[in-house]
């Protein structure tokens, strides 16, 4: 099964908001509310930012929010800060056979 | 504190078999609803999910790599092992283990171990 589709890049100025999309199918993103988002800084392991489409783990700033419509999930980063510059990956549960899919990643640049 | 730590060879030759170990602490591999996945990331490329093992020993594999992968766990040693056969240079990547937590998300990751496949 193909990876989820993300734009390769996104950018915004400090203080602005940026939204990153993640498009799948009815067999993954559209079929389950198990979409999660990960932030990865260079040379570091990914960090969970959003789970179950829109929930934030403890310690993740509320500037990060998630949503889903149909087969597309979205991550919005509000009030952009320099430290938000990183790669962002979405992931979805895809049923008991395929289990997990990742997106191709989006490089977020803070201008 | 929950931690995961990957270990294994830094360099393997083409056609060889790779064995990676994920040693966990701060939780038990026998806990209900817990599970550990292996995920890899080639240099400069995206994350790719490889395999998962649940607390009840149920396993799941990437469709494209299923024939080459075996995942297992030793609860007494707090270890999850991934075996990948017939290694190829395209398998060069950082290999991570990660724990499934809330909402089927990978909430805790190891630091990753870089594996290079080269003769």
Boltz contact constraints between the chains, C-beta under 6 A:
constraints:
  - contact:
      token1: [A, 34]
      token2: [B, 104]
      max_distance: 6.0
  - contact:
      token1: [A, 36]
      token2: [B, 105]
      max_distance: 6.0
  - contact:
      token1: [A, 45]
      token2: [B, 109]
      max_distance: 6.0
  - contact:
      token1: [A, 45]
      token2: [B, 111]
      max_distance: 6.0
  - contact:
      token1: [A, 45]
      token2: [B, 112]
      max_distance: 6.0
  - contact:
      token1: [A, 46]
      token2: [B, 109]
      max_distance: 6.0
  - contact:
      token1: [A, 48]
      token2: [B, 105]
      max_distance: 6.0
  - contact:
      token1: [A, 48]
      token2: [B, 107]
      max_distance: 6.0
  - contact:
      token1: [A, 51]
      token2: [B, 102]
      max_distance: 6.0
  - contact:
      token1: [A, 51]
      token2: [B, 103]
      max_distance: 6.0
  - contact:
      token1: [A, 51]
      token2: [B, 105]
      max_distance: 6.0
  - contact:
      token1: [A, 52]
      token2: [B, 103]
      max_distance: 6.0
  - contact:
      token1: [A, 89]
      token2: [B, 47]
      max_distance: 6.0
  - contact:
      token1: [A, 93]
      token2: [B, 104]
      max_distance: 6.0
  - contact:
      token1: [A, 99]
      token2: [B, 52]
      max_distance: 6.0
  - contact:
      token1: [A, 99]
      token2: [B, 60]
      max_distance: 6.0
  - contact:
      token1: [A, 100]
      token2: [B, 49]
      max_distance: 6.0
  - contact:
      token1: [A, 102]
      token2: [B, 47]
      max_distance: 6.0
  - contact:
      token1: [A, 102]
      token2: [B, 49]
      max_distance: 6.0
  - contact:
      token1: [A, 104]
      token2: [B, 46]
      max_distance: 6.0
  - contact:
      token1: [A, 105]
      token2: [B, 46]
      max_distance: 6.0
